[in-house]
Amino acid sequence: MKIKFSRHAARRAKLYGIQLSVVEQIIRETNLIIGDQEIIRHIPDMNYPVKIVVAVKNELITVITNYPLKKGT
């Protein structure tokens, strides 16, 4: 499946220091179904878990947004 980052998601990743390759790796390790989904994972370099919102259609995964959860989980 192809992974595409929205402009918003790319800007959020840059703002919070989240590497796009790490987000791609998390998405590839997750079993996704068609539709919108949220993924929450802890990244070792970050103090808080990261929330990734994706939309899955056919063979395309679009990352809508990604950001650290300041309140934790």
N, C-alpha and C positions, 0 to 999 in steps of 0.2 A: 504494500500500500504506500502511496505517496503522502508525505506530510508537508503541509503548507502552513506557514505562520501568517496570521493577519498582521496588518501594520500595527494595530493596537498591541497584540501579543509580543511582537518584536520590540516595541518601545518599552513595554513593562519589563521584559526580560533584561534589557539594557539598564533600565532605571534601578532595578533591584539586584543586579549582578548575577542573574541566573544565566548559565550557559545554554545556548540553544541545543547543543549536542546532548546535554544531560536531559533536557526535556524530550528530545527525540528518542533517547534510550528508554526513558520511563514509558513513553507511549508504546514503543515496540514491545516492551515486556508485559504490557497490560492486554488482557483479552477484551477487545472492544466489539460492540454490536452497533448496528445502524442507529443513528440518532445522536442527540446531545448527551454528553456525559461529563462528570467531574472526577478528577483523579487527585487524591491527596497523598503525597509521599514526603518522607523526610530525606533531604539531601545532606550528606555529611558536612559540606562547607557552609551550610546555612544554619542560623540559630533557630529558625522556625520551619515547620513543614511547608511545602509549596503546594498550592492548589492550581491545577491545570484544567481548564474547561475546553473540551473538544467537540466538534461536530463531525460525525462520520457519515459519508454518503458514498455508496459504491466503492470505488478504489481510492478515494481521497479523504484524508483526515485533515481538517482545518483546526488549528489551534486558535481559539477565540481569545483567550487571555490566560495569563499565568502570573501568580504573585504569592509572596509569603503570607501565611496566616499569622497575623500578629498576636492573636489570642490563643493560638495553639489549637489542639484538637481534644 
